[in-house]
Amino acid sequence: MRTSSPKTLLGTKRGRPSVGAVGILLADLAPLRQHQPTQPSHVIPQPSGAGHSGIGLAIVHSLCQQFSGDVLLTALDAAQGHAAVQQLQAEDLSPCFHLLDICKQQSIRALRDFLLKEYGGLDVLVNNAGINFNGRVVNVSSTLSLIALKRCSPELQQKFTSENITEEELVELMNKFMEHTKNGVHLKESWPPMKFVPYAVSKVGLTVLSRIQARKLSERKTGDKILLNSCCPRWVRTDMGGAEALKSPEGGAETPVYLALLPSNAEGLQGEFVSEKKVVKWEPDSELPAWLQLYGTL
């Protein structure tokens, strides 16, 4: 068994993948998209936190149980990655491990080269967790993104929910947010007044990016049937969520894994925001779920 590191998860079967990397690693792993196998070959979960704990580890656990190919768990820290693999092996699961630092191009390219050499590409990418399985892409967002959207100025709301927004325009908005926050003027510039504002706005960006990419996929007439959606795992008992959260990591993994393992003939879910396996309207006038009242002041 090969090992990697716990920041990302990979699932794979020996053979060629049906689709390539998407999401945050799209540009860097783009060569993987050239391969068009007849059967899914592998899965890559890539949690934004670490694959060695919390929701990330729970997703790896579920994929090891349900996915018939190899599951690669990657992380920034090799020791933590190996420890996570050993923990799962103790439960008769067989994940692999590969070191990955998504902030370093050299590390990303090393993973890309490894995948091309050993598997010919990839089928599943979990991006905390965005999963691509046989044409399935799931970006794990948060309901905090909806709260942030509702508290933005009408001008920002219009931009984020525009059906014609481009990736370049989204990047420009996110860069403006970072600049405004760094200079302490984000409230003056009509960004949302709330706790966890950097996290919440980053999830706004992820949700909007998912919609943009889903729109592009719908415009392609290639017949590859790739479905791309974002989802909320709800409030989960992790280091970030705290001990009072409503769901276990295993419970938080349910919706991402559900979307990742949709059957090959599944249709209809494209560019949606999903929570509890149900589509949620991601618009400024959307009603917030009742469980948020238990979260306290936001």
C-alpha positions as CSV (number, residue, x, y, z in Angstrom):
1,M,0.0,0.0,0.0
2,R,1.2,3.5,-0.8
3,T,0.8,6.3,1.7
4,S,0.3,10.0,1.4
5,S,-0.6,12.8,3.8
6,P,-3.8,13.8,5.5
7,K,-5.0,17.0,4.0
8,T,-6.7,15.4,1.0
9,L,-8.4,12.1,0.4
10,L,-8.1,10.1,-2.8
11,G,-10.1,7.1,-3.9
12,T,-9.0,5.1,-6.9
13,K,-9.3,1.8,-8.8
14,R,-6.5,0.6,-11.0
15,G,-7.5,1.7,-14.5
16,R,-8.4,4.9,-16.2
17,P,-10.7,7.6,-14.7
18,S,-13.9,8.9,-16.3
19,V,-13.4,12.5,-15.4
20,G,-10.6,14.6,-14.1
21,A,-9.9,16.9,-11.2
22,V,-12.2,19.8,-10.6
23,G,-12.5,22.6,-8.1
24,I,-9.5,24.1,-6.4
25,L,-7.0,21.9,-8.2
26,L,-8.6,22.2,-11.6
27,A,-5.8,24.1,-13.3
28,D,-3.0,22.1,-11.7
29,L,-4.5,18.7,-12.3
30,A,-6.0,19.6,-15.7
31,P,-4.0,17.0,-17.6
32,L,-5.9,14.3,-15.8
33,R,-9.0,15.3,-17.6
34,Q,-7.7,14.0,-20.8
35,H,-8.3,10.4,-19.8
36,Q,-11.7,8.9,-20.5
37,P,-12.1,5.4,-19.1
38,T,-15.2,3.3,-19.2
39,Q,-15.3,2.7,-15.5
40,P,-14.5,4.8,-12.4
41,S,-11.0,4.3,-11.2
42,H,-10.5,6.2,-8.0
43,V,-11.6,8.7,-5.5
44,I,-9.8,11.8,-4.1
45,P,-11.3,13.4,-1.0
46,Q,-9.6,16.7,-0.2
47,P,-10.9,18.3,3.0
48,S,-10.1,21.9,3.7
49,G,-9.3,20.9,7.2
50,A,-7.4,17.7,7.5
51,G,-8.3,14.2,6.3
52,H,-6.9,12.8,9.6
53,S,-9.8,14.2,11.8
54,G,-13.3,15.5,11.9
55,I,-15.5,15.4,8.8
56,G,-12.6,14.7,6.5
57,L,-11.7,11.5,8.4
58,A,-15.4,10.5,8.5
59,I,-15.7,10.9,4.7
60,V,-12.6,8.8,4.2
61,H,-14.1,6.2,6.5
62,S,-17.4,6.1,4.5
63,L,-15.7,6.0,1.1
64,C,-13.4,3.2,2.2
65,Q,-16.6,1.2,3.1
66,Q,-18.7,2.1,0.0
67,F,-16.2,2.8,-2.8
68,S,-14.8,-0.2,-4.6
69,G,-11.5,1.5,-5.6
70,D,-8.5,2.9,-3.8
71,V,-9.0,5.8,-1.4
72,L,-6.0,8.1,-1.0
73,L,-5.9,10.2,2.1
74,T,-3.6,13.2,1.8
75,A,-2.4,15.8,4.2
76,L,0.1,18.6,5.0
77,D,1.6,16.7,7.9
78,A,3.0,13.2,7.1
79,A,2.9,12.0,10.7
80,Q,-0.8,12.8,11.1
81,G,-1.6,11.3,7.8
82,H,0.1,8.0,8.6
83,A,-1.6,8.0,12.0
84,A,-5.0,8.4,10.3
85,V,-4.3,5.5,8.0
86,Q,-3.3,3.3,10.9
87,Q,-6.5,4.3,12.7
88,L,-8.6,3.2,9.7
89,Q,-6.5,0.1,9.1
90,A,-7.4,-0.9,12.7
91,E,-11.0,-1.0,11.5
92,D,-10.1,-3.3,8.6
93,L,-10.2,-0.4,6.1
94,S,-7.4,0.2,3.5
95,P,-6.8,3.8,2.7
96,C,-3.6,4.9,1.0
97,F,-1.7,8.1,1.9
98,H,0.1,10.8,-0.1
99,L,1.7,14.0,1.2
100,L,0.0,17.2,-0.2
101,D,0.4,20.9,0.5
102,I,-2.2,22.7,-1.7
103,C,-0.4,26.0,-1.2
104,K,2.7,24.7,-3.0
105,Q,2.7,24.1,-6.8
106,Q,5.5,21.6,-6.4
107,S,3.5,19.5,-4.0
108,I,0.4,19.7,-6.2
109,R,2.3,18.6,-9.3
110,A,4.0,15.8,-7.4
111,L,0.5,14.4,-6.6
112,R,-0.7,15.0,-10.2
113,D,2.4,13.1,-11.6
114,F,1.8,10.2,-9.1
115,L,-1.9,9.9,-10.2
116,L,-1.0,9.9,-13.8
117,K,1.7,7.3,-13.4
118,E,-0.1,5.0,-11.0
119,Y,-3.8,5.4,-12.2
120,G,-3.8,7.3,-15.4
121,G,-5.9,10.0,-13.7
122,L,-8.6,10.3,-11.1
123,D,-12.4,10.0,-10.7
124,V,-13.1,11.4,-7.3
125,L,-12.0,14.6,-5.7
126,V,-13.1,15.6,-2.1
127,N,-12.5,19.2,-1.6
128,N,-13.4,19.6,2.1
129,A,-15.1,17.8,0.8
130,G,-15.6,18.3,-2.9
131,I,-16.1,14.9,-4.4
132,N,-15.9,13.9,-8.0
133,F,-17.1,10.3,-8.5
134,N,-17.9,9.0,-12.0
135,G,-18.9,12.5,-12.9
136,R,-19.9,13.6,-9.4
137,V,-18.5,16.8,-7.8
138,V,-19.4,17.9,-4.4
139,N,-18.0,21.0,-2.7
140,V,-18.6,21.1,1.0
141,S,-19.8,24.6,1.8
142,S,-21.8,25.8,4.8
143,T,-25.1,27.4,5.7
144,L,-23.0,30.2,7.1
145,S,-22.6,31.2,3.4
146,L,-26.3,31.8,3.2
147,I,-26.3,33.9,6.3
148,A,-23.4,35.9,4.9
149,L,-25.2,36.4,1.6
150,K,-28.3,37.6,3.4
151,R,-26.3,40.2,5.4
152,C,-24.3,41.5,2.4
153,S,-25.4,44.8,0.8
154,P,-28.0,44.4,-2.0
155,E,-25.3,45.3,-4.5
156,L,-23.1,42.4,-3.4
157,Q,-26.1,40.1,-3.2
158,Q,-26.9,40.9,-6.8
159,K,-23.3,40.2,-7.9
160,F,-23.0,36.9,-6.0
161,T,-26.4,35.5,-7.3
162,S,-26.1,36.8,-10.9
163,E,-26.7,34.0,-13.4
164,N,-23.9,35.4,-15.5
165,I,-21.1,35.9,-13.0
166,T,-17.8,34.6,-14.2
167,E,-14.9,33.0,-12.3
168,E,-12.8,36.1,-13.0
169,E,-15.5,38.3,-11.5
170,L,-15.8,36.1,-8.4
171,V,-12.1,36.1,-7.9
172,E,-12.1,39.9,-8.1
173,L,-14.8,40.0,-5.4
174,M,-13.0,37.7,-3.1
175,N,-9.8,39.6,-3.5
176,K,-11.6,42.8,-2.6
177,F,-13.0,41.1,0.5
178,M,-9.5,40.1,1.6
179,E,-8.2,43.6,1.0
180,H,-11.0,45.3,2.8
181,T,-10.7,42.9,5.7
182,K,-7.0,43.4,5.9
183,N,-7.5,47.1,6.0
184,G,-10.3,46.9,8.6
185,V,-12.9,48.5,6.3
186,H,-15.0,45.4,5.3
187,L,-18.1,46.6,7.2
188,K,-17.9,50.0,5.6
189,E,-17.7,48.3,2.3
190,S,-20.9,46.4,2.9
191,W,-19.6,43.0,3.7
192,P,-21.6,41.0,6.3
193,P,-21.5,42.0,9.9
194,M,-21.2,38.6,11.7
195,K,-19.0,36.2,13.5
196,F,-16.7,34.0,11.5
197,V,-16.9,36.4,8.6
198,P,-13.7,35.2,6.8
199,Y,-14.9,31.6,6.9
200,A,-18.5,32.5,5.9
201,V,-17.5,34.7,3.0
202,S,-15.0,32.0,1.8
203,K,-17.9,29.6,1.7
204,V,-19.9,32.2,-0.3
205,G,-17.1,32.0,-2.8
206,L,-17.1,28.2,-2.8
207,T,-20.9,28.1,-3.3
208,V,-20.8,30.6,-6.1
209,L,-17.9,28.9,-7.8
210,S,-19.8,25.6,-7.7
211,R,-22.7,27.3,-9.5
212,I,-20.4,28.8,-12.1
213,Q,-18.7,25.5,-12.8
214,A,-22.1,23.7,-12.9
215,R,-23.3,26.2,-15.5
216,K,-20.2,25.6,-17.6
217,L,-20.8,21.9,-17.4
218,S,-24.4,22.3,-18.5
219,E,-23.2,24.4,-21.5
220,R,-20.9,21.6,-22.6
221,K,-22.5,19.1,-24.9
222,T,-20.0,16.3,-24.3
223,G,-22.4,13.7,-22.8
224,D,-20.2,13.1,-19.8
225,K,-23.1,13.7,-17.3
226,I,-20.9,15.4,-14.7
227,L,-23.1,16.7,-11.8
228,L,-21.6,19.4,-9.6
229,N,-23.2,20.7,-6.4
230,S,-22.3,22.3,-3.1
231,C,-23.6,21.2,0.3
232,C,-23.7,21.9,4.0
233,P,-22.9,19.2,6.5
234,R,-24.6,21.2,9.2
235,W,-23.2,22.0,12.6
236,V,-20.7,19.2,13.3
237,R,-18.7,18.3,16.4
238,T,-15.2,19.0,15.2
239,D,-12.4,21.1,16.6
240,M,-14.1,24.1,14.8
241,G,-17.7,23.2,15.5
242,G,-17.2,22.5,19.2
243,A,-18.6,19.9,21.6
244,E,-22.1,21.4,21.5
245,A,-22.6,20.9,17.8
246,L,-25.6,18.9,16.7
247,K,-24.0,16.2,14.5
248,S,-21.2,13.8,14.8
249,P,-18.5,13.8,12.1
250,E,-20.1,10.7,10.6
251,G,-23.4,12.5,10.5
252,G,-21.8,15.5,8.8
253,A,-20.3,13.2,6.2
254,E,-23.7,11.8,5.1
255,T,-24.7,14.5,2.6
256,P,-21.3,14.8,0.9
257,V,-21.0,11.1,0.5
258,Y,-24.6,10.8,-0.6
259,L,-24.0,13.3,-3.4
260,A,-20.7,11.7,-4.3
261,L,-22.2,8.2,-4.7
262,L,-25.3,9.2,-6.7
263,P,-26.0,6.5,-9.3
264,S,-24.7,6.9,-12.8
265,N,-28.2,7.6,-14.2
266,A,-29.0,10.4,-11.6
267,E,-30.2,13.6,-13.1
268,G,-31.5,17.0,-11.9
269,L,-29.0,18.0,-9.3
270,Q,-26.8,20.5,-11.0
271,G,-25.4,23.7,-9.4
272,E,-27.6,23.2,-6.3
273,F,-26.9,23.9,-2.6
274,V,-27.9,20.8,-0.6
275,S,-28.4,20.1,3.1
276,E,-29.7,17.0,4.7
277,K,-29.9,15.5,1.2
278,K,-32.4,18.1,0.1
279,V,-32.0,21.1,-2.2
280,V,-32.0,24.4,-0.3
281,K,-32.7,27.7,-2.1
282,W,-29.4,29.8,-2.0
283,E,-30.9,33.3,-2.4
284,P,-31.0,36.5,-0.1
285,D,-34.7,35.8,0.6
286,S,-34.3,32.2,1.6
287,E,-35.5,31.1,5.0
288,L,-32.8,29.9,7.4
289,P,-33.1,26.5,9.0
290,A,-34.4,26.3,12.5
291,W,-31.4,24.5,13.9
292,L,-29.3,27.7,13.5
293,Q,-31.1,29.1,16.5
294,L,-29.2,26.6,18.6
295,Y,-25.9,28.0,17.3
296,G,-26.3,31.3,19.2
297,T,-25.5,34.8,17.9
298,L,-23.9,34.8,14.5
